[in-house]
Amino acid sequence: MTHAQPADLSCPRSQTSSDGPQLSRIVAGMWRINEWNMSAQQRLAFIEQCLEMGVSSFDHADIYGDYGAETLFGEALALRPELRARMQLVSKCGIKLVSARRPAHALQHYDTGAAHIIASAEESLRQLRTEHLDLLLIHRPDPLMDFDEIARAFTQLRRDGKVLHFGVSNFSRHQFECLHRRFPLATNQVEFSPLHVAPLFDETFDGLQDLGVAPMIWSPLAGGRLFNGAEAQGECLRTVIKEIADRLQRPFASVVFAWIMQLPCRPLPLTGSGRVEAIAVAVEATRFTLGRADWFAILRAARDHEVA
């Protein structure tokens, strides 16, 4: 089902890998949805407005909102179930939290065993009120993870039509490639921002670019510290970004999102806000690119030393 987006609002679509899902260039992160204090109707309106801006991909995890975020989204989607055909639903599994909603969990730990992966995916389907996930990620590397067992679980979920594509989150380059050799992965969702540039230099992005796999990016605005962080590095960085934003007559956050998306591995940044205005600022970043000197000025401020 296709849906025409207004030319002045929509953001382009991207693909996590050559055989991966078609995700929107900006992905709406749902991990704080339980903090937005919205009614089901208000949540639905937010989803509809995201879709109108071309933000059609929604990022979840089973543990978000103390195992309640997916339920809130599913309640809203149930008000207009036909919207499911216009969106991509992403979720994650592999962490067990101690929670009243999971009384069997006596200790917080990782579990990437096949039984837990499959059960978590099936529970996400129930909470989101959908028949399939477009993308399922292993949330964190597990010291006890068995790559072959994970691949078998992914194979079963895909064979059963419950999950279309698979990936990981917070994996190192080596961990990603170990699993990717056994089962084709669509993405690695990692933390990246001007205040956390490690993936640029620890081979994470290089390895993904080499494989033709686009990373998803969590915390692109450093959890808000780019706006109000007290550390000296943040103040200098903020000054540089603001100067560029003022000169280009673009919002501060749009410049940050554009800086991230300019990388050749084509990262897909997540938003974390329930404000439509904040989503629109992220979408605006898809409409311009930074000059090379401006891009490196931000990197220099981020690292607090000259590039060369």
Salt bridges, closest charged atoms under 4 A:
GLU48 OE2 - ARG80 NH1 2.79
GLU52 OE2 - HIS3 NE2 3.37
GLU52 OE2 - ARG86 NH2 3.32
ASP59 OD2 - LYS92 NZ 2.63
ASP66 OD2 - ARG101 NH1 3.59
GLU75 OE1 - ARG43 NH1 3.23
GLU82 OE2 - ARG80 NE 2.77
ASP111 OD2 - LYS96 NZ 3.02
GLU122 OE2 - LYS162 NZ 2.52
GLU123 OE1 - ARG126 NH2 2.71
ASP134 OD2 - ARG84 NH2 2.85
ASP134 OD1 - HIS132 NE2 3.57
ASP148 OD1 - ARG182 NE 2.83
ASP160 OD1 - ARG159 NE 3.98
GLU177 OE2 - ARG173 NE 2.92
GLU203 OE1 - ARG173 NH1 3.51
GLU231 OE2 - ARG225 NH1 2.78
GLU243 OE2 - ARG247 NE 2.92
ASP246 OD2 - LYS242 NZ 2.75
GLU284 OE2 - ARG250 NH1 3.22
ASP294 OD1 - ARG247 NH2 2.88
GLU306 OE2 - ARG300 NH1 3.17
